[in-house]
């Protein structure tokens, strides 16, 4: 096996994940011709075509799919091997790949990464923020920070913050349209829909005294962006479901008020997810513990 086989595998996984040679070249600081030549040399050595090329994108051949699945597993095994050797009792060091949601990653996780980097200067952190969850196993991330549980059995998770959700509205809206006293009252109110969550079709699920009730609501405003819908609620456009993390400062200032507090909504706790591995790196353990410590302080 050639000494540069790992970099070859990394290169091919990056090309497959991005679906573009030019995009992979940018990430790896290569020129597009150099990336094209590298792929051609791999195919020549293997004696098969790994990708089908078009002018705008690429797709994997069946041989390419086979190569990709083995490459992902080999790279994961290599990381596990190195981590098993280096992590026991070691000072956290090396590259930590972290994924987080777009807005939360920018406003909250990025400043925490800055503080973490000061405490652990030997750890190099790559933070990528995306609007949709990523496949940690396929993409090579060590950790993902997400609200709510992910239905992926290949992952382990640690809850780092409980995060209840509430109905809320601005005092201006409640003065104009009244405060609902029952769930049935919601049918005649203007509701703001966050289409990224369960209430995408206006079906809000409540629990009280172990009884669950689903209420169909309507509203003129909806968006898949949490900051947008929160802004509309602050402007007095209707009743909204948001988490206590998002609402804390607005409830404290009185700009928003909780509505129907006796009816419980499903929580969206904050979790750190990571691939199920026998050995977790010292840098990953340190980062997860650091997040848990900081969020415990902020919620305490």
C-alpha positions in Angstrom: 0.0 0.0 0.0 1.4 3.4 -1.0 2.1 5.9 1.8 -0.3 8.4 0.3 -3.3 6.1 0.1 -5.0 7.9 2.9 -4.8 11.2 1.1 -6.1 9.5 -2.0 -9.1 8.2 -0.1 -9.7 11.6 1.5 -9.6 13.2 -1.9 -12.1 10.8 -3.5 -14.5 11.0 -0.5 -14.4 14.8 -0.8 -15.1 14.6 -4.5 -18.0 12.3 -4.0 -19.5 14.3 -1.1 -19.3 17.6 -3.0 -20.3 16.1 -6.4 -17.9 18.4 -8.1 -14.2 18.2 -9.0 -13.8 22.0 -8.9 -15.5 22.3 -5.5 -13.2 19.6 -4.1 -10.2 21.3 -5.7 -11.1 24.6 -3.8 -11.5 22.8 -0.5 -8.1 21.0 -0.9 -6.4 24.1 -2.3 -5.7 22.4 -5.7 -6.1 23.8 -9.2 -9.0 22.2 -11.1 -6.6 20.6 -13.7 -4.6 19.1 -10.8 -7.7 17.6 -9.3 -8.8 16.2 -12.7 -5.3 14.7 -13.2 -5.4 13.2 -9.7 -8.7 11.5 -10.4 -7.5 10.3 -13.8 -4.4 8.7 -12.2 -6.5 6.9 -9.7 -8.8 5.5 -12.4 -5.8 4.5 -14.5 -4.1 2.7 -11.6 -7.4 0.9 -10.7 -8.3 0.2 -14.3 -11.9 1.3 -13.9 -13.9 4.5 -14.2 -14.9 5.8 -10.8 -17.1 8.7 -11.9 -19.2 9.8 -14.8 -18.4 13.4 -15.8 -20.6 16.1 -17.2 -19.8 19.8 -17.8 -21.4 20.8 -14.5 -21.2 17.8 -12.1 -20.1 14.2 -11.6 -21.9 11.0 -10.5 -20.4 7.8 -9.2 -20.2 4.7 -11.3 -21.0 1.4 -9.6 -17.3 0.9 -9.1 -17.1 4.4 -7.7 -19.8 3.6 -5.2 -18.0 0.5 -4.1 -14.7 2.4 -3.8 -16.5 5.2 -1.7 -18.0 2.8 0.8 -14.7 1.1 1.4 -12.9 4.5 1.5 -15.2 5.8 4.2 -14.8 2.7 6.3 -11.0 2.6 5.9 -10.6 6.3 6.9 -12.9 5.8 9.9 -10.8 2.8 11.0 -7.6 4.8 10.5 -9.0 7.5 12.7 -10.1 5.0 15.3 -6.6 3.4 15.3 -4.8 6.7 15.8 -7.3 7.9 18.4 -7.0 4.6 20.4 -3.2 5.0 20.5 -3.1 8.8 21.2 -6.1 9.6 23.2 -5.6 7.7 26.5 -4.5 10.2 29.1 -3.2 12.6 26.4 -3.5 16.3 26.2 -6.2 17.2 23.7 -4.6 17.9 20.3 -5.2 17.5 16.6 -8.1 18.3 14.2 -11.7 18.3 15.5 -14.4 18.5 12.8 -17.6 20.1 14.2 -21.0 20.7 12.5 -23.7 22.9 13.8 -26.9 24.5 12.5 -26.5 27.8 10.6 -27.9 30.5 12.9 -27.1 28.8 16.2 -23.7 27.8 15.0 -22.9 31.4 14.0 -24.3 33.2 17.1 -23.6 30.7 19.9 -21.2 27.8 19.0 -18.6 30.0 17.2 -18.0 32.1 20.3 -17.7 29.0 22.4 -15.2 27.5 19.9 -13.2 30.7 20.4 -13.1 30.2 24.2 -12.4 26.5 23.7 -9.4 27.3 21.5 -7.9 29.5 24.2 -8.2 26.7 26.7 -6.9 24.0 24.4 -4.4 25.7 22.0 -3.2 22.3 20.6 -6.7 21.5 19.2 -7.5 22.7 15.7 -11.2 23.1 15.2 -13.0 23.1 11.9 -16.5 24.4 12.4 -19.0 24.0 9.5 -22.5 25.4 9.8 -25.2 24.0 7.5 -29.0 24.6 7.3 -29.6 20.8 7.2 -28.2 17.9 9.2 -25.2 16.2 7.7 -24.3 12.5 7.7 -21.5 12.4 10.3 -20.4 8.9 9.2 -20.2 9.7 5.5 -18.9 13.3 5.8 -16.1 12.6 8.3 -17.3 15.0 11.1 -16.4 14.1 14.6 -19.4 15.9 16.2 -22.7 17.6 15.3 -24.6 20.0 17.6 -28.3 19.9 17.0 -31.6 20.6 18.7 -33.9 17.6 18.9 -33.1 13.9 18.4 -31.7 12.5 15.1 -33.0 9.2 13.9 -29.7 7.7 13.1 -28.8 4.5 15.0 -25.1 4.8 13.9 -24.7 7.8 16.3 -24.4 8.3 20.0 -25.6 11.4 21.7 -25.1 13.4 24.9 -27.8 15.9 26.0 -26.1 19.2 27.0 -29.1 21.3 27.6 -32.8 20.8 28.2 -34.9 23.1 26.1 -38.7 23.3 26.5 -41.0 25.0 24.0 -43.8 27.4 24.7 -46.6 29.3 22.9 -45.8 33.0 22.9 -47.1 36.3 21.6 -46.4 40.0 22.0 -48.4 42.1 24.4 -49.6 44.2 21.4 -51.1 41.1 19.7 -52.8 39.9 22.9 -54.3 43.4 23.6 -55.7 43.5 20.1 -57.0 39.9 19.7 -57.3 38.6 23.3 -55.5 35.9 25.1 -56.5 32.3 24.4 -57.9 30.5 27.4 -58.2 27.0 25.9 -56.6 25.1 23.0 -59.8 25.4 21.1 -59.4 29.2 21.1 -56.3 28.9 19.0 -58.5 28.1 15.9 -59.6 31.7 15.8 -56.2 33.2 16.4 -53.5 34.2 13.9 -50.6 31.7 14.3 -47.1 32.0 12.9 -45.8 28.7 11.5 -42.1 27.6 11.6 -42.2 25.2 8.7 -38.9 23.4 9.6 -40.5 21.7 12.6 -43.4 19.4 13.4 -45.9 22.2 12.9 -45.1 22.4 9.2 -48.7 21.9 8.3 -50.1 23.8 11.3 -50.6 20.7 13.5 -49.5 21.6 17.0 -49.3 18.8 19.5 -49.9 19.5 23.2 -49.8 17.3 26.4 -51.7 17.9 29.7 -52.2 15.5 32.5 -50.8 12.7 30.2 -53.4 13.5 27.6 -52.2 14.5 24.1 -54.2 16.8 21.8 -53.4 17.9 18.3 -54.7 21.3 17.3 -54.9 22.5 13.7 -54.0 26.2 13.5 -53.9 28.7 10.7 -51.9 31.8 9.9 -50.9 34.1 7.1 -47.2 34.0 7.9 -44.8 31.0 7.8 -41.1 30.5 7.2 -38.4 27.8 7.6 -36.1 30.3 9.4 -36.4 30.6 13.2 -35.2 34.2 13.4 -37.7 35.4 10.8 -40.7 33.9 12.6 -39.5 35.2 15.9 -39.2 38.7 14.4 -42.8 38.4 13.2 -44.0 37.5 16.7 -42.1 40.5 18.1 -43.9 42.7 15.5 -47.3 41.5 16.8 -48.3 39.3 13.9 -49.5 36.3 15.9 -48.9 33.4 18.3 -45.7 31.3 17.8 -44.0 28.2 19.2 -40.4 28.8 20.2 -38.0 27.3 22.7 -37.0 28.8 26.0 -33.5 29.3 24.7 -34.8 31.6 22.0 -37.4 33.3 24.2 -35.5 33.9 27.5 -34.4 37.5 26.9 -37.8 38.5 25.3 -39.8 37.0 28.2 -37.6 38.8 30.7 -38.0 42.1 28.9 -41.7 41.6 28.5 -41.6 41.9 24.7 -43.2 38.4 24.5 -45.5 36.6 26.9 -46.2 32.9 27.4 -49.6 31.7 26.3 -51.4 28.7 27.7 -48.5 27.7 30.0 -50.3 24.6 31.4 -50.2 22.8 28.0 -46.8 21.2 27.3 -45.2 21.0 23.9 -42.5 18.5 22.8 -39.1 19.7 24.0 -36.2 20.3 21.6 -33.2 19.6 23.8 -29.7 20.3 22.6 -27.6 17.3 21.9 -24.0 16.6 20.7 -24.0 13.7 18.3 -21.0 11.6 17.4 -20.3 8.3 15.6 -20.4 5.2 17.7 -16.7 4.3 18.1 -14.9 2.2 20.6 -12.5 5.0 21.5 -13.5 8.7 21.6 -10.6 11.2 21.2 -9.4 13.3 24.0 -10.2 16.4 21.9 -13.8 15.3 21.3 -14.3 14.5 25.0 -12.8 17.8 26.0 -15.0 19.7 23.6 -18.2 18.0 24.7 -17.4 18.5 28.4 -16.6 22.1 27.6 -20.0 22.7 25.9 -21.9 20.9 28.8 -20.1 23.1 31.3 -20.9 26.4 29.5 -24.5 25.5 28.8 -25.0 24.4 32.4 -23.7 27.8 33.5 -25.9 29.7 31.1 -29.1 27.8 32.2 -28.3 27.8 35.8 
